[in-house]
Amino acid sequence: PITPEHQTQLTTWYTERAVDFIGRNREKPFFLYVAHNMQHVPLFVSGKFAGKSMQGAYGDVISEVDWSVGQITQALEQHGLKEHTLMIFTTDNGPWLSYGNHAGSAGPLREGKGTTWEGGVRVPCLMRWPGQIPAGTECNELAATIDLLPTIAGRIGAKLPDHPIDGLDIWPLLSQEPCPPTPHESYLYYWGNHLQAIRSGDWKLHFPHEYRSLTGP
């Protein structure tokens, strides 16, 4: 069984295995997906970072995740893979506000995880590929994680599925400066089987619906 003692080491273990994977596969193309779970309650952190931040347990956890990203980045550099690797750092939803200071913040955006308001779906995304993505650039156009599959496939010449998919190749948004318009004419937001909102350009329409609030009753 997984004990609390085990959970304090999960971020470290994930990182060690990721670094080992890079070393073992450095001579061939690879795809590495590292999904840290310690941003979710219950929070656990190793002794390396426990009590080290000024933001409580959640701050400690994020500090350790930041360390993990640094270790993985360093491994790519040590093996001479930095210029040959597209790194993507993002999350799948906004903060879990029902857990208070164990969840992070969406800043000025409304609501959080579990809703289709901006605080629930608009998240940070950092990408790095030296020589391919201009350093220090920003793009505020609409994109989503569903776009990663066709974007990566386009870079490696992989064939997409025969059936229709919703994602689009957003490589121009990453590689061009200034950033061109999004390829999405519109974007639909569902909760379960219910269409709750649609975005097009600078506008977002929320349809009347019942939804849970994570910031109040």
Secondary structure, DSSP 8 states (H G I E B T S, - for coil): ---HHHHTTHHHHHHHHHHHHHHHTTTS---------TTSSS----TTTTT-SSSHHHHHHHHHHHHHHHHHHHHHHHTT-GGG--EEEE-SS---GGGGGGS---TTSS--TTSSSHHHH---EEEE-TTTS-TT----S---GGGHHHHHHHHHT----SS--S----HHHHH-SS----S-S-EEEEETTEEEEEEETTEEEE-------SS--
